[in-house]
Amino acid sequence: MNRPIELEGKKYTALESELGNLKLIVIKAKRGYIACSYIDKDTAEKVGDIAGFVSGVKCVDDMLRAKLRNTTTWAEDAGLREGMSVKKALEILDSPEI
């Protein structure tokens, strides 16, 4: 299910869907996305996605409190780093500078 979320006046789209034993969770910003570990980093890398990844989240609220586990090289070039908060990563992904 897609739903809008707002953080500090900026709007994002959150996807949260039951797949099996865990949910697929993705938050989309203007220039990229943050995803749970259901999304394959290697595939995101191959297609040139600007993406960060978290693990151990069960809902969008968990994701918003999480820190990045890893990123694509495209995301690193944009300024995302392992250990960065998801909120900070979304702020960067919403920036027109990348």
Secondary structure, 3 states (H helix, E strand, C coil): CEEEEEECCEEEEEEEEECCCCEEEEEECCCCEEECCCCCHHHHHHCCCCEEECCCCCCHHHHHHCECCEECHHHHHHCCCCCCEHHHHHHHHCCCCC
